[in-house]
Amino acid sequence: VEFDESGNAFGVTSEGETAKCKKVVCDPSYLPN
């Protein structure tokens, strides 16, 4: 999961490519505290 300077999620990176989006929905275990 990619975060901006404000701490908001803006996309997901996998295998060197980033998919940008307005909302990220995932299992909370993937996110930092």
C-alpha positions in Angstrom: 0.0 0.0 0.0 1.3 3.5 -0.9 0.8 6.5 1.3 1.0 10.2 0.5 2.7 12.8 2.8 -0.6 13.1 4.8 -0.7 9.4 5.6 -3.6 8.7 3.2 -3.5 5.6 1.0 -3.4 6.4 -2.7 -2.5 3.1 -4.3 -0.9 -0.3 -4.2 2.5 -1.4 -5.6 3.1 -5.0 -6.8 6.0 -6.3 -8.9 7.3 -2.7 -9.4 4.1 -1.3 -10.8 1.8 1.1 -8.8 -2.0 1.1 -9.3 -3.4 4.4 -8.1 -6.9 4.7 -6.7 -9.2 6.8 -4.6 -9.9 4.1 -2.0 -7.9 1.1 -0.9 -9.8 -1.9 0.6 -7.7 -4.6 2.1 -7.1 -6.8 5.1 -5.8 -4.6 8.0 -2.9 -6.9 8.6 -1.3 -5.4 5.4 -1.2 -1.9 6.8 1.3 -0.4 9.3 0.0 0.7 12.7 
